């Protein structure tokens, strides 16, 4: 809750500093990078056939998940910093790490098979 008793809409309403903005921008760039990787994977469609569409679809799913959940995560983190109770949530970062490893492995396998 914000100091006025109303629930803030964004992290910037709770913390006027630049940290929330930088964090939101970083997650937005990550989502954009996932979309770009997904588009690059489409170029292999003619070579590998429709089965390759699973990889870009999963990458787009990761981008959408990042975009949908980033505001809530940032707001919760800023409120926790303000309250002095910073929880460590490794789940989102580990999930993104898993997606990156999986994409790298898929890319490597597809290049080797070509």
Biopython code that builds the backbone (N, CA, C, O; Angstrom):
import numpy as np
from Bio.PDB.StructureBuilder import StructureBuilder

atoms = [
    (1, "UNK", "N", (0.840, -1.179, 0.000)),
    (1, "UNK", "CA", (0.000, 0.000, 0.000)),
    (1, "UNK", "C", (0.884, 1.241, 0.000)),
    (1, "UNK", "O", (1.966, 1.245, 0.588)),
    (2, "UNK", "N", (0.423, 2.270, -0.651)),
    (2, "UNK", "CA", (1.165, 3.512, -0.654)),
    (2, "UNK", "C", (0.877, 4.293, 0.614)),
    (2, "UNK", "O", (0.017, 3.916, 1.411)),
    (3, "UNK", "N", (1.593, 5.367, 0.788)),
    (3, "UNK", "CA", (1.422, 6.179, 1.976)),
    (3, "UNK", "C", (0.035, 6.805, 2.046)),
    (3, "UNK", "O", (-0.462, 7.078, 3.138)),
    (4, "UNK", "N", (-0.593, 7.035, 0.904)),
    (4, "UNK", "CA", (-1.924, 7.641, 0.901)),
    (4, "UNK", "C", (-3.018, 6.624, 1.161)),
    (4, "UNK", "O", (-4.190, 6.995, 1.239)),
    (5, "UNK", "N", (-2.673, 5.358, 1.298)),
    (5, "UNK", "CA", (-3.660, 4.323, 1.555)),
    (5, "UNK", "C", (-4.226, 3.702, 0.292)),
    (5, "UNK", "O", (-4.977, 2.730, 0.369)),
    (6, "UNK", "N", (-3.885, 4.236, -0.859)),
    (6, "UNK", "CA", (-4.341, 3.678, -2.126)),
    (6, "UNK", "C", (-3.250, 2.795, -2.700)),
    (6, "UNK", "O", (-2.061, 3.042, -2.500)),
    (7, "UNK", "N", (-3.665, 1.777, -3.404)),
    (7, "UNK", "CA", (-2.697, 0.859, -4.012)),
    (7, "UNK", "C", (-2.076, 1.537, -5.219)),
    (7, "UNK", "O", (-2.809, 1.992, -6.097)),
    (8, "UNK", "N", (-0.744, 1.623, -5.301)),
    (8, "UNK", "CA", (-0.093, 2.293, -6.424)),
    (8, "UNK", "C", (-0.260, 1.485, -7.711)),
    (8, "UNK", "O", (-0.373, 0.260, -7.689)),
    (9, "UNK", "N", (-0.270, 2.198, -8.811)),
    (9, "UNK", "CA", (-0.408, 1.537, -10.113)),
    (9, "UNK", "C", (0.922, 1.054, -10.649)),
    (9, "UNK", "O", (0.983, 0.035, -11.337)),
    (10, "UNK", "N", (1.982, 1.769, -10.343)),
    (10, "UNK", "CA", (3.302, 1.377, -10.802)),
    (10, "UNK", "C", (4.302, 1.543, -9.667)),
    (10, "UNK", "O", (4.010, 2.155, -8.639)),
    (11, "UNK", "N", (5.474, 0.991, -9.877)),
    (11, "UNK", "CA", (6.518, 1.107, -8.864)),
    (11, "UNK", "C", (6.961, 2.546, -8.685)),
    (11, "UNK", "O", (7.403, 2.919, -7.599)),
    (12, "UNK", "N", (6.854, 3.365, -9.725)),
    (12, "UNK", "CA", (7.275, 4.758, -9.640)),
    (12, "UNK", "C", (6.408, 5.551, -8.669)),
    (12, "UNK", "O", (6.856, 6.566, -8.135)),
    (13, "UNK", "N", (5.184, 5.111, -8.433)),
    (13, "UNK", "CA", (4.331, 5.792, -7.459)),
    (13, "UNK", "C", (4.826, 5.577, -6.036)),
    (13, "UNK", "O", (4.587, 6.411, -5.162)),
    (14, "UNK", "N", (5.504, 4.480, -5.802)),
    (14, "UNK", "CA", (6.011, 4.173, -4.471)),
    (14, "UNK", "C", (7.415, 4.731, -4.297)),
    (14, "UNK", "O", (7.727, 5.291, -3.246)),
    (15, "UNK", "N", (8.259, 4.592, -5.298)),
    (15, "UNK", "CA", (9.644, 5.036, -5.234)),
    (15, "UNK", "C", (9.886, 5.954, -6.430)),
    (15, "UNK", "O", (9.905, 5.499, -7.574)),
    (16, "UNK", "N", (10.069, 7.228, -6.166)),
    (16, "UNK", "CA", (10.242, 8.187, -7.253)),
    (16, "UNK", "C", (11.646, 8.135, -7.854)),
    (16, "UNK", "O", (11.925, 8.863, -8.807)),
    (17, "UNK", "N", (12.528, 7.301, -7.328)),
    (17, "UNK", "CA", (13.891, 7.182, -7.848)),
    (17, "UNK", "C", (13.920, 6.511, -9.204)),
    (17, "UNK", "O", (12.886, 6.124, -9.749)),
    (18, "UNK", "N", (15.114, 6.381, -9.735)),
    (18, "UNK", "CA", (15.272, 5.812, -11.074)),
    (18, "UNK", "C", (15.368, 4.298, -11.095)),
    (18, "UNK", "O", (15.217, 3.693, -12.156)),
    (19, "UNK", "N", (15.614, 3.667, -9.950)),
    (19, "UNK", "CA", (15.779, 2.214, -9.926)),
    (19, "UNK", "C", (14.573, 1.471, -10.502)),
    (19, "UNK", "O", (14.767, 0.577, -11.326)),
    (20, "UNK", "N", (13.342, 1.796, -10.111)),
    (20, "UNK", "CA", (12.212, 1.067, -10.709)),
    (20, "UNK", "C", (12.144, 1.238, -12.227)),
    (20, "UNK", "O", (11.826, 0.298, -12.955)),
    (21, "UNK", "N", (12.446, 2.445, -12.690)),
    (21, "UNK", "CA", (12.405, 2.693, -14.130)),
    (21, "UNK", "C", (13.473, 1.870, -14.846)),
    (21, "UNK", "O", (13.205, 1.285, -15.895)),
    (22, "UNK", "N", (14.678, 1.822, -14.286)),
    (22, "UNK", "CA", (15.759, 1.030, -14.907)),
    (22, "UNK", "C", (15.411, -0.451, -14.932)),
    (22, "UNK", "O", (15.688, -1.146, -15.910)),
    (23, "UNK", "N", (14.805, -0.929, -13.855)),
    (23, "UNK", "CA", (14.448, -2.339, -13.790)),
    (23, "UNK", "C", (13.364, -2.671, -14.806)),
    (23, "UNK", "O", (13.439, -3.694, -15.487)),
    (24, "UNK", "N", (12.362, -1.814, -14.909)),
    (24, "UNK", "CA", (11.292, -2.024, -15.890)),
    (24, "UNK", "C", (11.871, -2.008, -17.301)),
    (24, "UNK", "O", (11.500, -2.829, -18.140)),
    (25, "UNK", "N", (12.776, -1.076, -17.556)),
    (25, "UNK", "CA", (13.386, -1.006, -18.884)),
    (25, "UNK", "C", (14.215, -2.255, -19.176)),
    (25, "UNK", "O", (14.213, -2.745, -20.305)),
    (26, "UNK", "N", (14.921, -2.774, -18.175)),
    (26, "UNK", "CA", (15.725, -3.982, -18.378)),
    (26, "UNK", "C", (14.844, -5.178, -18.710)),
    (26, "UNK", "O", (15.156, -5.947, -19.618)),
    (27, "UNK", "N", (13.727, -5.340, -17.968)),
    (27, "UNK", "CA", (12.824, -6.451, -18.264)),
    (27, "UNK", "C", (12.166, -6.261, -19.630)),
    (27, "UNK", "O", (11.929, -7.238, -20.341)),
    (28, "UNK", "N", (11.869, -5.013, -20.006)),
    (28, "UNK", "CA", (11.293, -4.751, -21.332)),
    (28, "UNK", "C", (12.277, -5.109, -22.432)),
    (28, "UNK", "O", (11.891, -5.686, -23.449)),
    (29, "UNK", "N", (13.548, -4.771, -22.237)),
    (29, "UNK", "CA", (14.568, -5.153, -23.225)),
    (29, "UNK", "C", (14.707, -6.670, -23.321)),
    (29, "UNK", "O", (14.917, -7.211, -24.407)),
    (30, "UNK", "N", (14.588, -7.349, -22.188)),
    (30, "UNK", "CA", (14.673, -8.809, -22.197)),
    (30, "UNK", "C", (13.507, -9.399, -22.990)),
    (30, "UNK", "O", (13.695, -10.322, -23.782)),
    (31, "UNK", "N", (12.310, -8.867, -22.778)),
    (31, "UNK", "CA", (11.146, -9.348, -23.530)),
    (31, "UNK", "C", (11.310, -9.069, -25.019)),
    (31, "UNK", "O", (10.972, -9.912, -25.851)),
    (32, "UNK", "N", (11.827, -7.889, -25.361)),
    (32, "UNK", "CA", (12.065, -7.553, -26.764)),
    (32, "UNK", "C", (13.106, -8.484, -27.375)),
    (32, "UNK", "O", (12.953, -8.916, -28.518)),
    (33, "UNK", "N", (14.157, -8.797, -26.630)),
    (33, "UNK", "CA", (15.187, -9.717, -27.119)),
    (33, "UNK", "C", (14.592, -11.099, -27.391)),
    (33, "UNK", "O", (14.955, -11.750, -28.371)),
    (34, "UNK", "N", (13.680, -11.547, -26.526)),
    (34, "UNK", "CA", (13.015, -12.835, -26.755)),
    (34, "UNK", "C", (12.202, -12.796, -28.049)),
    (34, "UNK", "O", (12.184, -13.774, -28.796)),
    (35, "UNK", "N", (11.533, -11.682, -28.318)),
    (35, "UNK", "CA", (10.764, -11.552, -29.560)),
    (35, "UNK", "C", (11.682, -11.578, -30.779)),
    (35, "UNK", "O", (11.347, -12.188, -31.795)),
    (36, "UNK", "N", (12.825, -10.927, -30.685)),
    (36, "UNK", "CA", (13.772, -10.901, -31.799)),
    (36, "UNK", "C", (14.350, -12.290, -32.047)),
    (36, "UNK", "O", (14.465, -12.716, -33.196)),
    (37, "UNK", "N", (14.712, -12.997, -30.983)),
    (37, "UNK", "CA", (15.220, -14.363, -31.131)),
    (37, "UNK", "C", (14.150, -15.244, -31.771)),
    (37, "UNK", "O", (14.453, -16.077, -32.624)),
    (38, "UNK", "N", (12.915, -15.058, -31.361)),
    (38, "UNK", "CA", (11.812, -15.823, -31.934)),
    (38, "UNK", "C", (11.694, -15.564, -33.437)),
    (38, "UNK", "O", (11.490, -16.494, -34.218)),
    (39, "UNK", "N", (11.821, -14.309, -33.835)),
    (39, "UNK", "CA", (11.745, -13.970, -35.260)),
    (39, "UNK", "C", (12.905, -14.579, -36.040)),
    (39, "UNK", "O", (12.714, -15.059, -37.157)),
    (40, "UNK", "N", (14.112, -14.563, -35.460)),
    (40, "UNK", "CA", (15.262, -15.171, -36.133)),
    (40, "UNK", "C", (15.081, -16.682, -36.292)),
    (40, "UNK", "O", (15.513, -17.255, -37.292)),
    (41, "UNK", "N", (14.454, -17.318, -35.325)),
    (41, "UNK", "CA", (14.242, -18.764, -35.421)),
    (41, "UNK", "C", (13.266, -19.122, -36.549)),
    (41, "UNK", "O", (13.294, -20.238, -37.066)),
    (42, "UNK", "N", (12.416, -18.186, -36.920)),
    (42, "UNK", "CA", (11.464, -18.447, -38.010)),
    (42, "UNK", "C", (12.157, -18.636, -39.355)),
    (42, "UNK", "O", (11.588, -19.239, -40.265)),
    (43, "UNK", "N", (13.359, -18.133, -39.487)),
    (43, "UNK", "CA", (14.051, -18.286, -40.767)),
    (43, "UNK", "C", (14.400, -19.746, -41.062)),
    (43, "UNK", "O", (14.676, -20.098, -42.209)),
    (44, "UNK", "N", (14.389, -20.595, -40.032)),
    (44, "UNK", "CA", (14.677, -22.017, -40.229)),
    (44, "UNK", "C", (13.423, -22.819, -40.571)),
    (44, "UNK", "O", (13.491, -24.036, -40.742)),
    (45, "UNK", "N", (12.290, -22.148, -40.672)),
    (45, "UNK", "CA", (11.028, -22.839, -40.958)),
    (45, "UNK", "C", (11.097, -23.612, -42.277)),
    (45, "UNK", "O", (10.646, -24.755, -42.347)),
    (46, "UNK", "N", (11.649, -23.007, -43.306)),
    (46, "UNK", "CA", (11.702, -23.700, -44.610)),
    (46, "UNK", "C", (12.661, -24.886, -44.588)),
    (46, "UNK", "O", (12.486, -25.832, -45.356)),
    (47, "UNK", "N", (13.657, -24.851, -43.733)),
    (47, "UNK", "CA", (14.649, -25.919, -43.683)),
    (47, "UNK", "C", (14.192, -27.086, -42.801)),
    (47, "UNK", "O", (14.364, -28.247, -43.172)),
    (48, "UNK", "N", (13.606, -26.776, -41.623)),
    (48, "UNK", "CA", (13.234, -27.821, -40.664)),
    (48, "UNK", "C", (11.749, -28.172, -40.666)),
    (48, "UNK", "O", (11.356, -29.184, -40.085)),
    (49, "UNK", "N", (10.937, -27.370, -41.297)),
    (49, "UNK", "CA", (9.507, -27.651, -41.348)),
    (49, "UNK", "C", (8.752, -27.081, -40.155)),
    (49, "UNK", "O", (9.332, -26.404, -39.306)),
    (50, "UNK", "N", (7.455, -27.360, -40.097)),
    (50, "UNK", "CA", (6.599, -26.772, -39.074)),
    (50, "UNK", "C", (6.960, -27.137, -37.630)),
    (50, "UNK", "O", (6.575, -26.421, -36.706)),
    (51, "UNK", "N", (7.678, -28.220, -37.423)),
    (51, "UNK", "CA", (8.044, -28.620, -36.057)),
    (51, "UNK", "C", (8.907, -27.561, -35.371)),
    (51, "UNK", "O", (8.916, -27.465, -34.144)),
    (52, "UNK", "N", (9.625, -26.773, -36.157)),
    (52, "UNK", "CA", (10.491, -25.741, -35.579)),
    (52, "UNK", "C", (9.682, -24.621, -34.931)),
    (52, "UNK", "O", (10.228, -23.859, -34.133)),
    (53, "UNK", "N", (8.409, -24.505, -35.251)),
    (53, "UNK", "CA", (7.571, -23.432, -34.695)),
    (53, "UNK", "C", (7.409, -23.532, -33.183)),
    (53, "UNK", "O", (7.007, -22.562, -32.541)),
    (54, "UNK", "N", (7.717, -24.692, -32.608)),
    (54, "UNK", "CA", (7.630, -24.847, -31.149)),
    (54, "UNK", "C", (8.621, -23.917, -30.460)),
    (54, "UNK", "O", (8.299, -23.326, -29.430)),
    (55, "UNK", "N", (9.814, -23.782, -31.014)),
    (55, "UNK", "CA", (10.858, -22.966, -30.380)),
    (55, "UNK", "C", (10.463, -21.485, -30.352)),
    (55, "UNK", "O", (10.508, -20.878, -29.282)),
    (56, "UNK", "N", (10.077, -20.875, -31.491)),
    (56, "UNK", "CA", (9.665, -19.468, -31.406)),
    (56, "UNK", "C", (8.402, -19.263, -30.566)),
    (56, "UNK", "O", (8.240, -18.222, -29.929)),
    (57, "UNK", "N", (7.518, -20.244, -30.565)),
    (57, "UNK", "CA", (6.307, -20.110, -29.752)),
    (57, "UNK", "C", (6.651, -20.060, -28.265)),
    (57, "UNK", "O", (6.082, -19.263, -27.519)),
    (58, "UNK", "N", (7.580, -20.911, -27.837)),
    (58, "UNK", "CA", (8.001, -20.895, -26.434)),
    (58, "UNK", "C", (8.739, -19.605, -26.080)),
    (58, "UNK", "O", (8.609, -19.092, -24.969)),
    (59, "UNK", "N", (9.509, -19.092, -27.026)),
    (59, "UNK", "CA", (10.216, -17.839, -26.795)),
    (59, "UNK", "C", (9.230, -16.681, -26.676)),
    (59, "UNK", "O", (9.390, -15.816, -25.815)),
    (60, "UNK", "N", (8.222, -16.661, -27.527)),
    (60, "UNK", "CA", (7.194, -15.625, -27.420)),
    (60, "UNK", "C", (6.408, -15.752, -26.122)),
    (60, "UNK", "O", (6.025, -14.747, -25.522)),
    (61, "UNK", "N", (6.170, -16.975, -25.693)),
    (61, "UNK", "CA", (5.496, -17.183, -24.407)),
    (61, "UNK", "C", (6.323, -16.597, -23.269)),
    (61, "UNK", "O", (5.771, -15.987, -22.353)),
    (62, "UNK", "N", (7.634, -16.775, -23.319)),
    (62, "UNK", "CA", (8.507, -16.187, -22.303)),
    (62, "UNK", "C", (8.427, -14.664, -22.342)),
    (62, "UNK", "O", (8.375, -14.025, -21.291)),
    (63, "UNK", "N", (8.416, -14.076, -23.532)),
    (63, "UNK", "CA", (8.333, -12.613, -23.662)),
    (63, "UNK", "C", (7.014, -12.084, -23.108)),
    (63, "UNK", "O", (6.994, -11.069, -22.412)),
    (64, "UNK", "N", (5.927, -12.761, -23.413)),
    (64, "UNK", "CA", (4.616, -12.329, -22.908)),
    (64, "UNK", "C", (4.564, -12.458, -21.389)),
    (64, "UNK", "O", (4.039, -11.579, -20.705)),
    (65, "UNK", "N", (5.102, -13.543, -20.868)),
    (65, "UNK", "CA", (5.117, -13.739, -19.413)),
    (65, "UNK", "C", (5.918, -12.641, -18.722)),
    (65, "UNK", "O", (5.493, -12.116, -17.693)),
    (66, "UNK", "N", (7.063, -12.295, -19.278)),
    (66, "UNK", "CA", (7.871, -11.209, -18.716)),
    (66, "UNK", "C", (7.085, -9.910, -18.736)),
    (66, "UNK", "O", (7.037, -9.194, -17.736)),
    (67, "UNK", "N", (6.470, -9.603, -19.866)),
    (67, "UNK", "CA", (5.730, -8.349, -19.996)),
    (67, "UNK", "C", (4.551, -8.266, -19.045)),
    (67, "UNK", "O", (4.287, -7.211, -18.469)),
    (68, "UNK", "N", (3.840, -9.371, -18.878)),
    (68, "UNK", "CA", (2.640, -9.363, -18.049)),
    (68, "UNK", "C", (2.983, -9.287, -16.562)),
    (68, "UNK", "O", (2.257, -8.651, -15.797)),
    (69, "UNK", "N", (4.063, -9.914, -16.145)),
    (69, "UNK", "CA", (4.356, -10.011, -14.718)),
    (69, "UNK", "C", (5.343, -8.969, -14.196)),
    (69, "UNK", "O", (5.522, -8.853, -12.983)),
    (70, "UNK", "N", (5.984, -8.211, -15.079)),
    (70, "UNK", "CA", (7.053, -7.327, -14.613)),
    (70, "UNK", "C", (6.547, -6.215, -13.697)),
    (70, "UNK", "O", (7.204, -5.921, -12.698)),
    (71, "UNK", "N", (5.445, -5.603, -13.982)),
    (71, "UNK", "CA", (4.963, -4.501, -13.144)),
    (71, "UNK", "C", (4.645, -4.965, -11.724)),
    (71, "UNK", "O", (4.957, -4.272, -10.756)),
    (72, "UNK", "N", (4.028, -6.130, -11.604)),
    (72, "UNK", "CA", (3.702, -6.642, -10.271)),
    (72, "UNK", "C", (4.971, -6.937, -9.482)),
    (72, "UNK", "O", (5.072, -6.593, -8.305)),
    (73, "UNK", "N", (5.946, -7.581, -10.142)),
    (73, "UNK", "CA", (7.203, -7.900, -9.453)),
    (73, "UNK", "C", (7.923, -6.641, -9.000)),
    (73, "UNK", "O", (8.416, -6.577, -7.874)),
    (74, "UNK", "N", (7.986, -5.645, -9.867)),
    (74, "UNK", "CA", (8.684, -4.410, -9.535)),
    (74, "UNK", "C", (7.971, -3.693, -8.391)),
    (74, "UNK", "O", (8.620, -3.224, -7.456)),
    (75, "UNK", "N", (6.655, -3.605, -8.456)),
    (75, "UNK", "CA", (5.886, -2.940, -7.393)),
    (75, "UNK", "C", (6.101, -3.649, -6.059)),
    (75, "UNK", "O", (6.318, -2.999, -5.036)),
    (76, "UNK", "N", (6.042, -4.968, -6.067)),
    (76, "UNK", "CA", (6.254, -5.732, -4.830)),
    (76, "UNK", "C", (7.659, -5.530, -4.281)),
    (76, "UNK", "O", (7.841, -5.398, -3.071)),
    (77, "UNK", "N", (8.651, -5.505, -5.162)),
    (77, "UNK", "CA", (10.034, -5.316, -4.710)),
    (77, "UNK", "C", (10.250, -3.931, -4.118)),
    (77, "UNK", "O", (10.912, -3.788, -3.090)),
    (78, "UNK", "N", (9.694, -2.909, -4.764)),
    (78, "UNK", "CA", (9.860, -1.541, -4.259)),
    (78, "UNK", "C", (9.177, -1.390, -2.906)),
    (78, "UNK", "O", (9.730, -0.770, -1.997)),
    (79, "UNK", "N", (7.996, -1.943, -2.768)),
    (79, "UNK", "CA", (7.300, -1.870, -1.483)),
    (79, "UNK", "C", (8.072, -2.623, -0.405)),
    (79, "UNK", "O", (8.120, -2.186, 0.745)),
    (80, "UNK", "N", (8.676, -3.748, -0.771)),
    (80, "UNK", "CA", (9.465, -4.511, 0.196)),
    (80, "UNK", "C", (10.710, -3.735, 0.619)),
    (80, "UNK", "O", (11.086, -3.766, 1.791)),
    (81, "UNK", "N", (11.350, -3.042, -0.317)),
    (81, "UNK", "CA", (12.511, -2.225, 0.018)),
    (81, "UNK", "C", (12.097, -1.105, 0.972)),
    (81, "UNK", "O", (12.784, -0.829, 1.956)),
    (82, "UNK", "N", (10.979, -0.472, 0.674)),
    (82, "UNK", "CA", (10.497, 0.613, 1.530)),
    (82, "UNK", "C", (10.180, 0.106, 2.928)),
    (82, "UNK", "O", (10.456, 0.789, 3.914)),
    (83, "UNK", "N", (9.602, -1.088, 3.020)),
    (83, "UNK", "CA", (9.227, -1.658, 4.319)),
    (83, "UNK", "C", (10.406, -2.313, 5.033)),
    (83, "UNK", "O", (10.297, -2.669, 6.206)),
    (84, "UNK", "N", (11.530, -2.475, 4.337)),
    (84, "UNK", "CA", (12.706, -3.087, 4.947)),
    (84, "UNK", "C", (12.647, -4.601, 5.005)),
    (84, "UNK", "O", (13.383, -5.214, 5.777)),
    (85, "UNK", "N", (11.795, -5.213, 4.213)),
    (85, "UNK", "CA", (11.675, -6.676, 4.177)),
    (85, "UNK", "C", (11.844, -7.134, 2.738)),
    (85, "UNK", "O", (10.860, -7.373, 2.037)),
    (86, "UNK", "N", (13.063, -7.254, 2.305)),
    (86, "UNK", "CA", (13.328, -7.597, 0.912)),
    (86, "UNK", "C", (13.377, -9.112, 0.755)),
    (86, "UNK", "O", (14.345, -9.747, 1.173)),
    (87, "UNK", "N", (12.341, -9.697, 0.156)),
    (87, "UNK", "CA", (12.379, -11.143, -0.080)),
    (87, "UNK", "C", (13.227, -11.455, -1.311)),
    (87, "UNK", "O", (13.304, -10.657, -2.245)),
    (88, "UNK", "N", (13.841, -12.590, -1.299)),
    (88, "UNK", "CA", (14.626, -13.021, -2.448)),
    (88, "UNK", "C", (13.765, -13.994, -3.243)),
    (88, "UNK", "O", (13.426, -15.080, -2.772)),
    (89, "UNK", "N", (13.419, -13.583, -4.455)),
    (89, "UNK", "CA", (12.639, -14.438, -5.350)),
    (89, "UNK", "C", (13.532, -14.813, -6.519)),
    (89, "UNK", "O", (13.723, -14.029, -7.448)),
    (90, "UNK", "N", (14.062, -15.990, -6.461)),
    (90, "UNK", "CA", (14.960, -16.442, -7.522)),
    (90, "UNK", "C", (14.188, -17.065, -8.688)),
    (90, "UNK", "O", (14.761, -17.285, -9.755)),
    (91, "UNK", "N", (12.918, -17.347, -8.502)),
    (91, "UNK", "CA", (12.131, -18.031, -9.526)),
    (91, "UNK", "C", (12.143, -17.377, -10.894)),
    (91, "UNK", "O", (12.466, -18.047, -11.875)),
    (92, "UNK", "N", (11.800, -16.075, -11.008)),
    (92, "UNK", "CA", (11.791, -15.452, -12.333)),
    (92, "UNK", "C", (13.160, -15.465, -13.011)),
    (92, "UNK", "O", (13.253, -15.735, -14.209)),
    (93, "UNK", "N", (14.214, -15.177, -12.263)),
    (93, "UNK", "CA", (15.547, -15.175, -12.857)),
    (93, "UNK", "C", (15.971, -16.584, -13.277)),
    (93, "UNK", "O", (16.576, -16.765, -14.334)),
    (94, "UNK", "N", (15.653, -17.578, -12.449)),
    (94, "UNK", "CA", (15.995, -18.960, -12.815)),
    (94, "UNK", "C", (15.190, -19.443, -14.012)),
    (94, "UNK", "O", (15.706, -20.172, -14.859)),
    (95, "UNK", "N", (13.929, -19.039, -14.082)),
    (95, "UNK", "CA", (13.103, -19.410, -15.240)),
    (95, "UNK", "C", (13.676, -18.796, -16.514)),
    (95, "UNK", "O", (13.757, -19.462, -17.545)),
    (96, "UNK", "N", (14.072, -17.527, -16.442)),
    (96, "UNK", "CA", (14.666, -16.879, -17.609)),
    (96, "UNK", "C", (15.995, -17.536, -17.981)),
    (96, "UNK", "O", (16.298, -17.707, -19.162)),
    (97, "UNK", "N", (16.777, -17.898, -16.981)),
    (97, "UNK", "CA", (18.028, -18.616, -17.240)),
    (97, "UNK", "C", (17.752, -19.932, -17.961)),
    (97, "UNK", "O", (18.459, -20.289, -18.903)),
    (98, "UNK", "N", (16.722, -20.653, -17.514)),
    (98, "UNK", "CA", (16.349, -21.906, -18.175)),
    (98, "UNK", "C", (15.929, -21.698, -19.619)),
    (98, "UNK", "O", (16.298, -22.480, -20.495)),
    (99, "UNK", "N", (15.160, -20.647, -19.870)),
    (99, "UNK", "CA", (14.743, -20.339, -21.243)),
    (99, "UNK", "C", (15.963, -20.023, -22.100)),
    (99, "UNK", "O", (16.064, -20.490, -23.234)),
    (100, "UNK", "N", (16.889, -19.234, -21.565)),
    (100, "UNK", "CA", (18.097, -18.882, -22.329)),
    (100, "UNK", "C", (18.951, -20.108, -22.635)),
    (100, "UNK", "O", (19.441, -20.266, -23.753)),
    (101, "UNK", "N", (19.127, -20.974, -21.640)),
    (101, "UNK", "CA", (19.892, -22.207, -21.863)),
    (101, "UNK", "C", (19.200, -23.085, -22.911)),
    (101, "UNK", "O", (19.857, -23.632, -23.796)),
    (102, "UNK", "N", (17.889, -23.216, -22.811)),
    (102, "UNK", "CA", (17.143, -24.039, -23.766)),
    (102, "UNK", "C", (17.240, -23.469, -25.175)),
    (102, "UNK", "O", (17.421, -24.218, -26.135)),
    (103, "UNK", "N", (17.121, -22.151, -25.307)),
    (103, "UNK", "CA", (17.246, -21.526, -26.627)),
    (103, "UNK", "C", (18.647, -21.705, -27.192)),
    (103, "UNK", "O", (18.816, -21.989, -28.378)),
    (104, "UNK", "N", (19.641, -21.540, -26.346)),
    (104, "UNK", "CA", (21.013, -21.745, -26.803)),
    (104, "UNK", "C", (21.243, -23.184, -27.261)),
    (104, "UNK", "O", (21.876, -23.425, -28.289)),
    (105, "UNK", "N", (20.730, -24.121, -26.500)),
    (105, "UNK", "CA", (20.880, -25.544, -26.871)),
    (105, "UNK", "C", (20.142, -25.839, -28.175)),
    (105, "UNK", "O", (20.663, -26.538, -29.044)),
    (106, "UNK", "N", (18.931, -25.307, -28.308)),
    (106, "UNK", "CA", (18.167, -25.525, -29.551)),
    (106, "UNK", "C", (18.910, -24.916, -30.739)),
    (106, "UNK", "O", (19.027, -25.546, -31.790)),
    (107, "UNK", "N", (19.403, -23.712, -30.573)),
    (107, "UNK", "CA", (20.148, -23.063, -31.655)),
    (107, "UNK", "C", (21.385, -23.854, -32.034)),
    (107, "UNK", "O", (21.674, -24.033, -33.217)),
    (108, "UNK", "N", (22.111, -24.326, -31.041)),
    (108, "UNK", "CA", (23.317, -25.117, -31.311)),
    (108, "UNK", "C", (22.973, -26.407, -32.040)),
    (108, "UNK", "O", (23.642, -26.770, -33.008)),
    (109, "UNK", "N", (21.947, -27.093, -31.589)),
    (109, "UNK", "CA", (21.530, -28.351, -32.244)),
    (109, "UNK", "C", (21.088, -28.071, -33.675)),
    (109, "UNK", "O", (21.446, -28.819, -34.585)),
    (110, "UNK", "N", (20.318, -27.011, -33.891)),
    (110, "UNK", "CA", (19.844, -26.712, -35.239)),
    (110, "UNK", "C", (20.994, -26.345, -36.178)),
    (110, "UNK", "O", (20.976, -26.711, -37.353)),
    (111, "UNK", "N", (21.972, -25.638, -35.674)),
    (111, "UNK", "CA", (23.134, -25.287, -36.508)),
    (111, "UNK", "C", (23.951, -26.544, -36.830)),
    (111, "UNK", "O", (24.400, -26.723, -37.962)),
    (112, "UNK", "N", (24.139, -27.400, -35.845)),
    (112, "UNK", "CA", (24.913, -28.632, -36.080)),
    (112, "UNK", "C", (24.203, -29.544, -37.062)),
    (112, "UNK", "O", (24.842, -30.159, -37.915)),
    (113, "UNK", "N", (22.871, -29.637, -36.947)),
    (113, "UNK", "CA", (22.106, -30.491, -37.863)),
    (113, "UNK", "C", (22.065, -29.940, -39.275)),
    (113, "UNK", "O", (21.877, -30.696, -40.228)),
    (114, "UNK", "N", (22.238, -28.639, -39.423)),
    (114, "UNK", "CA", (22.183, -28.033, -40.754)),
    (114, "UNK", "C", (23.424, -28.454, -41.509)),
    (114, "UNK", "O", (23.606, -28.066, -42.663)),
]
sb = StructureBuilder()
sb.init_structure("model")
sb.init_model(0)
sb.init_chain("A")
sb.init_seg("    ")
for serial, (resi, resn, name, xyz) in enumerate(atoms, 1):
    if name == "N":
        sb.init_residue(resn, " ", resi, " ")
    sb.init_atom(name, np.array(xyz, "f"), 0.0, 1.0, " ", f" {name:<3s}", serial, name[0])
structure = sb.get_structure()
